[in-house]
Amino acid sequence: MNFSEIKKLDESYVLQTYGRNQIAIDRGRGATLWDTEGKEYIDFTSGIGVCSLGYANEAWAKAIYDQAMKVGHISNLFYTEPYARLASKLVPAAGMAAAFFGNSGAEANEGMIKLARKYSFEKYGKGRATIITLKNSFHGRTITTLKATGQDHFHEYFFPFTEGFRYAEANNMDSLMAEADGDVCAVMMELIQGEGGVNPLQREYVQSVAKLCREKDWLLLIDEVQTGIGRTGTLFAFQQFDIEPDVLTFAKGIAGGLPFGGFLVNEKCRNVLRAGDHGSTFGGNPMAAAAGNVVMDAMTPAFLEEVQKKGEYLRRGIAALNSPYVSGVRGMGLMIGAGIQGMAHKELKDKLMAEGLLCLTAGSDTLRLLPPLVITEAEIDKGLEIMARVMK
Ligand SMILES: *Cc1c(COP(=O)(O)O)cnc(C)c1O
């Protein structure tokens, strides 16, 4: 099918809930994609930070195929090897105590929220279930994670929302202290606010929050759905902030393109959720877990160092464009935000796409770049050339 045939079918039969780019992607290799009309693109999106090993990665595809030909799915009422293996890689690499596997970021955050409330209930009883999240955050699209998201426009239409969330200004301890009543059980935050505009939190602030959580026995909940699995140049972003989360979530990058998410807990939280408290039909599916094992095997120190280097190279390259449209470059590793001025960020994204470069937007004025972690320097250079042409 060509693009207009696909679009016509989609518009006839699919809920139009996305502001879609006006191309249909057909295939890819590495960090390069082709649409149905044969046009080539450099990919600075990885889906949305998902395809960490790029497109058509042989080891990834083979692991999924091999697992599909053994057993593609079985319920969590049975043990499976890919599941146990993946947990055995993730847990020690993060310095945590145990894993739970689900299917998406929002679902992972739901589990983390459940855990925090149960921890507090068992220790302190009722009336201590409020979770403080940050303004401008994003935690997902379920009724509870929408409410956890600290942006008013996500709190419309779908009443009644889950109770028990309050919001503090990022990087402002006074604002957090103003919410620090006796009903609080946890603080939940992203270390780089992704959807909110690729805004890294200040290290000192994050450490002060961690200290306050320890003092008050609030759980420190870190949403690493976007920042996790090598994206920022370490396996998890928290490892660059010198803090110890009680629970952290991951999803986007973990299985390189298959639906997968989950959370890791420390020793203190290991026995909060017990048999019957939480679960998932698809969570930790053997094919997705097999893919996750390939992704985790790729996360060597040398690979992560390359992510740091390539991120620096791309950030410097954007700054060196001296574009009048760029107000500043932020981010860590290959999670990069460029502040855009003088043009709407979405208009710029469309212009770049027309010239063969795929980017994301975030916040109200940010071009968000999340290239596959395996992107080559040659591919980055091609992307920068396109930016130079469009943004001069
Ligand atoms: C994408 C994202 C989510 C939601 O993940 P889904 O898989 O879309 O449910 C939650 N938190 C953060 C920080 C995200 O970037």
The ligand as a MOL file (V3000), in Angstrom:
LIG
                    3D

  0  0  0     0  0            999 V3000
M  V30 BEGIN CTAB
M  V30 COUNTS 15 15 0 0 0
M  V30 BEGIN ATOM
M  V30 1 C 6.4580 7.6090 28.1490 0
M  V30 2 C 6.4700 7.8400 29.6070 0
M  V30 3 C 5.5060 7.2500 30.4420 0
M  V30 4 C 4.3500 6.4490 29.9050 0
M  V30 5 O 4.7840 5.2840 29.2610 0
M  V30 6 P 3.7320 4.4340 28.3710 0
M  V30 7 O 4.5320 3.2410 27.9580 0
M  V30 8 O 3.3450 5.3220 27.2260 0
M  V30 9 O 2.6010 4.1060 29.2440 0
M  V30 10 C 5.6180 7.4440 31.8070 0
M  V30 11 N 6.6240 8.1720 32.3200 0
M  V30 12 C 7.5690 8.7600 31.5520 0
M  V30 13 C 8.6600 9.5460 32.1830 0
M  V30 14 C 7.5140 8.6280 30.1660 0
M  V30 15 O 8.4240 9.2270 29.3950 0
M  V30 END ATOM
M  V30 BEGIN BOND
M  V30 1 1 1 2
M  V30 2 1 2 3
M  V30 3 2 2 14
M  V30 4 1 3 4
M  V30 5 2 3 10
M  V30 6 1 4 5
M  V30 7 1 5 6
M  V30 8 2 6 7
M  V30 9 1 6 8
M  V30 10 1 6 9
M  V30 11 1 10 11
M  V30 12 2 11 12
M  V30 13 1 12 13
M  V30 14 1 12 14
M  V30 15 1 14 15
M  V30 END BOND
M  V30 END CTAB
M  END
